Amino acid sequence: MSLNESPRGSRLHIALFGRRNAGKSSLINALAKQDIAVVSPVKGTTTDPVYKSMELLPLGPVVLIDTAGLDDEGELGGQRKKKTLEVLNKTDIALLVIDADSGVTSFDKEIAGLIQSKNIPVIGVLNKTDLLTRTDEPNGNDLAALVNISQERLGFQVIPASAAEQQGVSKLRKALTTAVPEEDGRFRIVGDLLTPGDLVVLVVPIDKAAPKGRLILPQQQTIRDILESDAIAVVTKEHELKQTLESLGRKPRLVITDSQVFLKVAADTPKDIPITSFSILFAGHKGDLEELVRGARAIDRLQDGDKVLIAEPCTHHTQPDDIGSVKLPRWIRQATGRNIDFHHANGMSFPDNVNEYALIVHCGGCMINRRQMLWRMEQAALNGVPIVNYGVAIAHVQGILERAISPFPLARLAWEEDQAGKPGNI
C-alpha cells in the first residue's frame, strides 16, 4: 500500500448505527464540523457506508463511518443492511443514534444487543432534542427523564444532542475519549522491544514493486514507532546492509527487513543480531502472532488439489513479480512440491466460504485495523481453517522462521510447541 491510499488501518474506527432518519448523517457532520454525508428528511438517504479519515481531538487520527439504517426495507435495503453489518467487524467504538421524539424502540434495543454481542464499546446518542416539546410535568418530555429512561432500557450511557443546533457534541467527544479501548494507542509495532538509544536497522528494497518516490505504509509506521521510542532508525537497501552494519560502530538492537529479501538479510546479518520482518511485526500489531505462527505448519500438510486463499484488503496494481499473486504461490509450491489451487481475495470484503480452504495466507494488514484483522482470524478459527500471514509464511518456507521470531518469546514458545507435535518428535 502506498501513500496515495488512505491509511485507515492505523486509525480508531468510530461508526454510527441506528434506524433510518435518526440523524446519523447530521451527527457525523457535526462531529467532523464539515459536510461529509448527505442529509435529507427522506428515509434511506445513506446507502453504502461513508468513510471520513480525519483528526478528532483529543482522540487523534480516526475514521468516522456513517451507515445505512438497519431498518431499511426491500431487496436493496437488505443489501444495504449487509454492508452496514460488515462495518461492525471493523468498529472500535459504536454510536447508537436514537430519534429523541421516538425514544428507544425495540429495534434500537436489537441493534444495541448486536453491537454488544461483539464486545464493541457503545454510546447512545439521543438526537434531535431541539425538536422536543419540554414540559415540567413528571410524565412529559422532560429531557433528563428521557435520558434516564433511555439508559435504563439500553444499559449504557446515553447523551442528549442536537446535531442541527450543535448541542451535546462537545460532551459526545469527551465520552468518545473515555470509551477508547484500553489497548488502543498503546499497542506498539516495535516500541515494546526497544529502549531509548537503541539502534534499529530497517532494510527497504527499492524495486519495481516499490511505490514511486515513497515508502510503503508499514515501513513509515515502523520508523515513526522507533522514533517515538527514542530509538534510532537507520534505513538501508538489502545490497548495502553488510556495509551499513560494518559502519555503525556498535551492534543494532534489531534488523527489520522486507520479507521478500529475508534470505539475503539473514545471510548478511551476524547470528548474534536478531532479525525479523515488517510483516511479522504487523502480525502482532494487527493480529495474533502466536496463532499465525501455529498456522505456518499447515503449509507442510498441504496436498495436491488443496485450495489456498491469499487475502489482501488493499487493491494495489499487481506487478509481474507480485508478492501475493506470483511469489508466494511459487515459494509455497516449491516448498511443498504439491500442485496447489490458489485463490485470491482483494479488497475489504472477506469471503463467506472460508471453510472450503485448506489454508489462508493473509498480508500484513496495514489497510485494516486490529479489530477487523482479529475478526478475519476468528472466521478462520470458527471454520477450522489455519491462517498465516505473509512474513511468517515466507520465513517458514525459506527455513528461517525460528530466527525471524526470535525477538518474540510467546511466538517462539508457540513454534516450539508446534515443532514438538510433529510426527517423529516426542
C-alpha positions in Angstrom: 0.0 0.0 0.0 1.4 3.4 -0.9 0.6 6.9 0.3 -1.9 7.5 -2.4 -4.3 5.2 -0.4 -5.9 6.2 2.8 -4.2 4.6 5.8 -7.4 3.7 7.6 -5.9 0.7 9.2 -3.9 2.8 11.7 -6.9 4.9 12.8 -9.6 4.5 15.5 -12.8 3.5 13.7 -16.0 5.2 15.1 -19.2 4.0 13.4 -22.7 5.4 13.7 -25.6 2.9 13.7 -29.4 3.3 14.1 -32.7 3.4 12.3 -33.4 5.4 9.1 -33.9 9.2 9.7 -32.4 9.1 13.2 -30.0 11.8 12.2 -26.8 9.7 11.8 -25.6 11.8 8.9 -26.3 15.1 10.6 -24.5 13.9 13.7 -21.4 12.7 11.8 -21.3 16.1 10.0 -21.5 17.8 13.4 -18.7 15.7 14.8 -16.5 16.4 11.8 -17.5 20.1 11.6 -17.9 19.6 7.8 -20.4 18.2 5.4 -19.2 14.6 4.7 -22.6 12.9 4.5 -25.7 13.8 2.6 -28.5 15.0 4.9 -32.2 14.7 3.9 -35.6 14.2 5.6 -36.1 11.4 3.1 -35.6 8.0 4.8 -32.7 5.8 3.4 -30.6 8.7 2.2 -27.4 6.9 3.1 -26.8 3.8 1.0 -23.3 2.5 1.2 -21.2 3.3 4.3 -19.5 6.7 4.1 -15.9 6.9 5.5 -14.1 10.1 6.6 -10.5 10.0 7.8 -9.6 12.9 10.0 -8.1 14.2 13.2 -10.6 14.3 16.0 -9.1 15.9 19.1 -8.2 14.8 21.7 -8.6 11.3 20.2 -6.2 11.9 17.3 -6.5 10.1 13.9 -9.9 8.5 13.4 -12.2 7.2 10.7 -15.8 8.3 11.1 -18.3 5.9 9.4 -21.8 6.7 8.5 -24.1 3.7 7.8 -27.4 3.0 6.2 -30.4 2.5 8.6 -30.7 -1.1 9.8 -34.5 -0.9 9.4 -34.1 -0.4 5.6 -36.6 -2.4 3.5 -36.8 -4.3 0.3 -34.1 -6.1 -1.8 -31.8 -3.1 -1.9 -32.5 -2.4 1.8 -31.3 -6.0 2.5 -28.0 -5.3 0.6 -27.6 -2.0 2.5 -28.1 -3.8 5.8 -25.5 -6.4 4.9 -23.0 -3.6 4.2 -23.8 -1.9 7.5 -23.4 -5.1 9.4 -20.0 -5.7 7.8 -18.9 -2.3 9.3 -19.3 -3.8 12.8 -16.3 -6.1 12.1 -14.0 -3.1 11.9 -15.7 -0.8 14.5 -13.7 0.2 17.6 -16.4 2.4 19.1 -20.1 2.4 18.1 -22.5 5.3 18.4 -26.2 4.2 18.5 -28.2 7.2 17.2 -31.8 7.4 18.5 -34.5 9.8 17.4 -35.4 11.6 20.7 -39.0 12.0 19.5 -39.5 8.3 19.1 -37.3 7.3 22.1 -35.7 3.9 22.4 -37.6 1.4 20.3 -37.4 -2.4 20.3 -35.4 -2.1 17.1 -32.9 0.2 18.8 -32.6 -2.4 21.6 -32.0 -5.1 18.9 -29.2 -3.0 17.4 -27.7 -2.4 20.8 -27.7 -6.1 21.5 -26.0 -6.8 18.2 -23.2 -4.3 18.9 -22.7 -5.5 22.5 -22.5 -9.2 21.3 -19.3 -8.2 19.5 -17.9 -6.6 22.6 -17.7 -3.2 21.0 -17.8 -0.1 23.3 -21.1 1.7 22.6 -22.5 5.1 23.4 -26.1 6.1 22.9 -26.9 9.5 21.3 -30.4 10.8 21.8 -30.5 13.1 18.7 -32.9 15.8 17.6 -33.6 17.0 21.1 -34.2 20.5 19.7 -37.5 19.2 18.3 -38.8 18.0 21.7 -41.6 19.9 23.4 -40.4 20.1 27.0 -42.8 20.4 30.0 -42.4 20.4 33.7 -44.9 17.5 34.0 -43.3 14.3 35.5 -44.6 12.3 32.6 -43.9 14.9 29.9 -40.9 15.1 27.5 -38.5 16.2 30.2 -35.1 15.7 28.7 -33.3 14.4 31.8 -36.1 11.9 32.4 -36.0 10.8 28.8 -32.2 10.3 29.0 -32.6 8.2 32.2 -35.3 6.1 30.7 -33.2 5.5 27.6 -30.2 4.5 29.7 -32.3 2.1 31.7 -33.6 0.4 28.5 -30.3 0.2 26.8 -27.9 -0.5 29.8 -25.2 2.0 28.7 -24.6 5.8 28.6 -26.9 7.9 26.5 -26.0 11.5 25.6 -28.7 14.1 24.6 -27.7 16.0 21.5 -28.9 18.1 18.6 -26.8 17.9 15.5 -28.7 20.7 13.9 -28.1 23.1 16.9 -24.6 21.7 17.7 -25.8 20.8 21.2 -24.2 18.0 23.1 -21.5 17.5 20.5 -18.6 18.5 22.8 -19.9 16.2 25.6 -20.1 13.4 23.0 -16.4 14.0 22.0 -15.4 13.7 25.7 -17.4 10.5 26.0 -15.6 9.0 23.0 -12.3 9.7 24.7 -13.2 7.7 27.7 -14.7 4.9 25.6 -11.5 4.2 23.7 -10.4 0.6 24.3 -7.5 0.5 26.8 -5.0 -1.1 24.4 -5.7 1.4 21.6 -3.0 4.0 21.2 -0.6 1.9 23.3 -0.3 -1.1 21.1 3.1 -0.7 19.6 4.6 -2.0 16.4 8.2 -2.5 17.6 8.5 0.0 20.5 7.9 -2.6 23.2 11.1 -4.4 22.1 13.3 -1.2 22.4 14.9 1.0 25.0 15.9 4.7 24.4 19.1 4.9 22.3 18.8 1.5 20.6 19.8 1.3 17.0 17.4 -0.4 14.6 18.3 -1.1 11.0 15.5 -1.2 8.5 16.1 -3.0 5.2 13.9 -1.4 2.5 14.2 -2.8 -1.1 13.7 -0.3 -3.9 12.5 -2.5 -6.7 9.8 -2.4 -9.4 7.1 -3.3 -6.8 8.0 -0.3 -4.6 5.8 2.8 -5.0 7.5 5.6 -6.9 9.0 8.2 -4.6 7.5 6.7 -1.4 7.9 4.1 1.3 5.0 1.7 1.9 2.8 2.3 5.0 4.3 -0.4 7.3 7.8 1.0 6.8 6.6 4.5 7.5 4.7 3.5 10.7 7.6 1.4 12.0 10.0 4.3 11.6 7.6 6.5 13.4 7.2 4.0 16.2 11.0 3.7 16.6 11.4 7.5 16.8 8.6 7.7 19.4 10.5 5.1 21.4 13.5 7.5 21.5 15.5 4.9 19.5 17.5 5.4 16.3 16.3 4.3 12.9 18.9 3.5 10.2 17.4 2.8 6.7 19.2 0.9 4.0 18.7 -1.3 1.0 19.4 -5.0 1.0 22.6 -4.7 -1.1 24.0 -2.1 1.3 23.1 -3.9 4.5 26.5 -5.5 5.1 28.3 -2.2 4.6 25.8 -0.5 6.8 26.3 -2.9 9.7 30.1 -2.6 9.4 29.9 1.2 9.6 27.7 1.5 12.6 30.3 1.1 15.3 28.0 -0.9 17.6 25.6 -3.7 17.2 22.0 -2.8 16.4 19.3 -4.0 18.7 17.3 -5.4 15.8 17.3 -5.7 12.0 13.9 -5.4 10.4 13.5 -6.4 6.7 11.0 -6.6 3.9 10.1 -10.3 3.9 10.9 -10.7 0.2 14.6 -10.3 0.9 14.7 -12.5 4.1 17.3 -14.9 2.9 19.9 -12.2 1.9 19.3 -10.3 5.1 19.7 -13.4 7.2 23.0 -14.3 5.4 24.4 -10.7 5.8 23.4 -10.2 9.4 25.6 -11.8 12.1 23.9 -14.5 14.1 24.0 -12.6 17.4 21.9 -9.8 15.9 18.1 -10.5 16.0 16.2 -10.1 12.7 12.5 -10.0 11.9 10.3 -8.5 9.2 7.8 -5.7 8.9 5.1 -8.3 8.1 5.9 -10.3 11.3 5.8 -7.1 13.3 2.4 -6.4 11.9 1.3 -9.9 12.6 1.5 -9.0 16.3 0.4 -5.4 15.9 -2.8 -6.1 14.0 -3.5 -9.8 14.8 -2.3 -12.7 17.0 1.3 -13.6 16.2 1.3 -16.8 18.1 -1.8 -18.1 16.2 -0.3 -17.1 12.9 3.0 -18.9 13.7 1.0 -22.0 14.5 -0.7 -21.7 11.1 2.7 -22.0 9.4 2.8 -25.7 10.0 -0.3 -26.1 7.8 1.9 -25.3 4.8 3.7 -28.6 5.3 0.4 -30.5 5.3 -0.9 -29.2 2.0 -1.9 -31.9 -0.5 -2.4 -31.9 -4.3 -5.6 -30.0 -5.2 -5.9 -28.2 -1.9 -7.4 -24.7 -2.1 -5.4 -21.9 -0.5 -6.8 -18.4 -0.1 -4.4 -15.4 -0.4 -6.1 -12.4 1.1 -5.1 -8.7 0.7 -7.5 -6.0 1.8 -5.8 -3.4 -0.4 -6.3 -3.1 -4.1 -2.8 -2.1 -5.5 -1.8 -2.6 -9.1 -0.1 -6.0 -9.4 3.4 -6.2 -10.8 4.9 -9.1 -13.0 6.6 -10.5 -9.8 3.8 -9.5 -7.3 4.2 -10.9 -3.8 0.7 -12.2 -3.4 -0.2 -13.4 -6.9 3.2 -14.6 -8.0 6.0 -15.0 -5.5 4.1 -16.6 -2.6 2.3 -19.2 -4.7 5.7 -20.1 -6.3 7.5 -20.4 -3.0 4.8 -22.5 -1.4 4.6 -24.8 -4.4 8.4 -25.2 -4.3 8.5 -25.8 -0.6 5.7 -28.4 -0.6 6.2 -30.0 -4.1 2.4 -30.0 -4.4 0.0 -28.8 -7.1 -2.0 -26.3 -5.1 -5.1 -24.3 -6.2 -4.5 -20.7 -5.2 -7.5 -18.3 -4.9 -7.2 -14.5 -4.2 -9.4 -12.1 -2.2 -8.5 -8.5 -2.8 -10.3 -5.5 -1.2 -12.2 -5.1 2.0 -14.7 -7.9 1.6 -13.8 -11.3 3.1 -15.2 -14.5 1.5 -18.1 -16.3 3.2 -16.8 -19.7 2.0 -13.6 -19.8 4.1 -14.4 -23.4 5.1 -13.5 -24.5 1.6 -9.9 -23.7 2.0 -7.1 -25.7 3.5 -5.1 -22.6 4.4 -5.5 -18.8 4.5 -2.4 -16.7 3.8 -3.0 -13.1 4.8 -1.0 -10.0 4.1 0.3 -7.8 6.9 -3.0 -6.0 7.2 -1.8 -2.4 7.1 -5.0 -1.2 5.4 -7.3 -2.7 8.1 -7.5 -2.1 11.8 -6.7 -4.6 14.6 -10.4 -5.4 15.2 -11.0 -6.3 11.6 -7.9 -8.5 11.4 -8.9 -10.3 14.6 -12.4 -10.8 13.1 -10.9 -12.4 10.0 -8.8 -14.7 12.2 -11.9 -15.6 14.2 -13.7 -16.5 11.0 -10.8 -18.8 10.1 -10.8 -20.4 13.5 -14.6 -20.9 13.6 -14.3 -22.8 10.3 -11.3 -24.8 11.4 -9.0 -23.2 8.8 -5.4 -22.4 9.7 -4.3 -18.9 8.9 -0.8 -17.5 8.5 0.5 -14.1 7.3 2.9 -13.2 4.5 6.0 -12.7 6.7 5.5 -15.8 8.8 4.8 -17.9 5.7 7.8 -16.6 3.8 10.1 -17.2 6.7 8.8 -20.7 7.1 9.1 -21.8 3.5 12.6 -20.3 3.4 13.6 -22.2 6.6 14.4 -19.2 8.8 11.1 -18.8 10.8 12.8 -19.7 14.1 15.3 -16.9 13.7 12.7 -14.4 12.4 10.5 -14.8 15.5 13.4 -14.9 18.0 12.6 -11.4 19.4 9.1 -12.7 20.5 9.1 -15.1 23.4 5.4 -16.2 23.1 5.7 -16.8 19.4 8.9 -18.8 20.0 7.0 -20.9 22.5 4.2 -21.5 20.0 6.7 -22.6 17.4 8.5 -24.9 19.8 5.2 -26.5 20.9 4.2 -26.9 17.3 7.6 -28.5 16.4 7.2 -30.9 19.4 3.9 -32.0 17.9 5.3 -33.0 14.5 5.4 -36.7 13.6 8.5 -38.3 14.9 9.0 -35.8 17.7 8.4 -36.7 21.3 
